[in-house]
Amino acid sequence: MAGLKKKRRIQLIVAGFAFLAIAGGLIGYAARDGIEFFRSPSQIAEHAPGPREVFRIGGLVETGTLQKDGTHVEFLVTDGGASIPVSYTGILPDLFDEGQGMIATGNLVNGTFVATEILAKHDEEYMPKEVIDALKEQGIYEKPDA
């Protein structure tokens, strides 16, 4: 009797671990397309990601580089250390402008970041944390006056 209970307990433990492993694998598989890493222009210049990798880039829209042609826009995004060309087709946020902070989602194709989504700052004070951190690393971040 004692041997049967012990055998059943071991089977349940093994089945539990198998279930957890399968569940973890399925969660990882489902989340693989939803993970987007943030990179600054300097990080991209140092180590360019592959053309299929979707990620976010953030920084300031470089002054004098914004070119609009209908709904197609091209500009340079910078963190003070490097500049990356960005291409986007779509409607830009109302607060998007040169010299302002932005974050874009997309991928790098032949040295140009092809954006599928662009987010701009919310007001005069707001800048995404990732952009602030990247600008601080380059030593060009100035805290706004309160």
QUIVEN-V601189 format. One record per helix or strand of 3 or more residues. SS is the DSSP state (h for helix, s for strand). FROM is the first residue (numbers start at 1). TO is the last residue. If there is no record, write none. Layout:
{{SS & FROM & TO} {SS & FROM & TO}}
//
This chain:
{{h & 2 & 31} {s & 37 & 40} {h & 41 & 46} {s & 55 & 61} {s & 67 & 69} {s & 72 & 78} {s & 83 & 89} {s & 101 & 109} {s & 112 & 120} {h & 129 & 138}}
//
